[in-house]
């Protein structure tokens, strides 16, 4: 944890929703999930609480793409 904190975690960026897939791919990542705070609230909070979330921000989860397949002898 200390190492991640030392290099500036949490990592934050700002993107338009349609830009994150292309940016992630150009840096070797695949987007696994990209949802707004409101969408996440609906999925994670019980009614009537999810409707209180009105922020327009989004959360994207990315994963390092495979660089190449391992060669077997």
C-alpha positions in Angstrom: 0.0 0.0 0.0 2.8 2.4 0.8 4.3 2.0 -2.7 1.0 2.8 -4.4 0.4 5.8 -2.2 4.0 7.0 -2.9 3.4 7.1 -6.6 0.3 9.2 -6.3 -2.6 6.8 -5.8 -5.5 7.2 -6.2 -5.0 7.8 -9.9 -7.5 10.2 -11.3 -8.2 11.5 -14.8 -10.9 13.3 -16.7 -12.5 12.0 -19.9 -15.6 12.4 -21.9 -17.5 9.1 -21.8 -16.8 8.2 -25.4 -13.1 8.9 -25.1 -12.1 6.5 -22.3 -12.1 3.3 -24.4 -9.8 4.7 -27.1 -7.4 6.2 -24.5 -7.2 3.0 -22.5 -6.5 0.9 -25.6 -3.8 3.3 -26.7 -2.1 2.7 -23.3 -2.5 -1.1 -23.3 -5.7 -1.3 -21.2 -9.1 -2.7 -21.8 -12.2 -1.0 -20.2 -14.1 -3.6 -18.1 -16.8 -1.2 -16.8 -17.7 2.4 -17.3 -20.7 3.7 -15.4 -22.0 7.0 -14.0 -22.3 7.5 -10.3 -26.1 7.4 -10.7 -25.8 4.0 -12.4 -23.5 2.7 -9.7 -25.9 4.0 -7.0 -28.9 2.2 -8.6 -26.8 -1.0 -8.7 -25.4 -0.7 -5.1 -27.9 1.2 -3.0 -31.4 0.2 -1.9 -34.4 2.4 -2.9 -35.1 5.1 -1.9 -31.4 6.1 -1.4 -30.0 5.6 -4.9 -32.1 8.4 -6.3 -30.2 10.9 -4.1 -27.0 10.5 -6.1 -27.0 13.2 -8.8 -23.4 13.7 -9.6 -22.5 13.6 -13.3 -19.1 11.9 -12.8 -18.2 8.4 -14.1 -16.1 5.6 -12.9 -14.2 3.4 -15.4 -12.5 0.2 -14.3 -9.6 -0.9 -16.6 -7.4 -3.9 -16.9 -4.0 -4.3 -18.4 -4.4 -5.9 -21.9 -2.4 -9.0 -22.7 0.8 -8.0 -24.5 1.3 -11.3 -26.2 0.7 -14.9 -25.7 3.3 -16.9 -23.8 5.4 -19.2 -25.9 5.6 -22.8 -24.9 8.6 -24.9 -25.7 
